[in-house]
C-alpha cells in the first residue's frame, strides 16, 4: 500500500523526540522481520507507546500499523492522520470489523501493533491481557513478537500531568524473539505463554534501566515505586463501573 502520510509524520515525531532530548535504547530490533506479516504485542504504560515502538522499528524499514480505539479516528486532526498511516480502528462495542481488518493487513505482509492489555496499566505492571493477538496470529499464520516499552510513562500517562520539558528521560524499547502459535492450539495457553514472555522481557528491561525506580511515582510498587498496585487499580476500576452504572440508572429514571 502507498505510504504518503507515514514518512512526513515520522519526520515530525523524530523532531519531537529530539526536542525532548530522549535517550533511546532499542534492543532486539533484529527480531522484527524485514518482510512478511508479524504481530508486535506491546505493553501499555503511556500515551506515546505506539509512537516510540514505531520509531524503534524504523531501522529495519518497517512501518507498524497499530490497532487503536475508534475515538482517535473520530478526532478531526488525529483521525485523517491515523487513516493515512493505515492504522486500524477498534470499535470496542463491536470488534469483529477491526479483527478482519487486522487479519487482512497481516496477510498482506504488514506488521500490526497490538496492546493486549487493552488500556494503559496505571500500575506499570502487566495487567490482564486479552486474546486478540493470539487469535490473529493463529488466523494469519504469522509470528508474535513480544515488545516492551519502558520510560514512556514519565512523559505522559493516564491521570498524570504531561511532562514535555527537555528532561532527557531514558526510553527503552525491546523486542523479544518471535514465536509461532498454530491454529488449533489452546488459546488460553498461548496467551499465557505470550504474557510470560512479555513479563520476562519487562523484568530484564527494568533491571537494566539506568535510573533508579526507588520512591518514584512512575515505578511499580514491586520495584519500590509509589504507583498503585494491580489490585488497587482493579478495586478503583470496579468502583468506577459501579458509580457509572448508578448514574445511568438515575438518568434512565429521569427520562421515564
Steps between C-alpha positions, in 0.01 A plus 500: 500500500616854429639687800464871432416607857724277714842641386427868580341399832818309586703817434277698737520232769879476476520878533283478812728234651800720428329795669432288810861382501401138558774240542397193302600139551350277230562130561422190295410693184642208301201295621268704276476333157608716208209369296178313561227535757556493876333618819669726755340433840589807708453590866313826560623756755464838326330686218816510287564123500379459142723778364804377691452140385450617143822702520691198631388295197629751244857364481365186328296722266161382624194714570282366780122510454358549848160392624354801684165592646238647269486828693845596369381447142197721571724793595503769229883524496622161619240306299625587149859437610413160648317397183779638282753285686270197454454439869203285601194638678364295791137543598484345847125445471552289186847364442433269206565764232836600650598133534430444131691817404802392707485150353497647150800722577699208641425283199625782279833492681453790743632536855203554733551652845266389777472592867361176650414668830251718312574812702781672690605311813515758779695254715767485225485123539357265239125498555249239388537440128248430227549218249469709181871485415508122532183454295632725225830314491314172465273633228772667293775241565749768605744521793441699817784722620481603869589868539566710808507879538644651817540865600214637287279533808732776620397722208123455484275236649155458647403723796831689500591847377708472178867590520617630162804682631847409373557241770712250307310202638646159418259308275537129435318306229585129490382232259509136605543193284207420270293194575231317309156393617329257266134467421336254734722582798336579832441876487527555876827305517642699208396827665666389825818425304490847344454665838786295647733609221396863538550484877851355467591772253347771721696375802823507299435851369419631848816344643714670235327839519758768589285699744404370845137398551505543879242751622398611151136559404567344158632174647291200605465413866691176439810709419460736795298760309180671612275400207179324604507121498298295253260413781448867590439592136247217464314616812491859371372382162228287658385803702505713184279250319264489797464879506456509123220247521328695780515821294353321201218360712420849636506640147263229379259579784505871416421428135195288580 
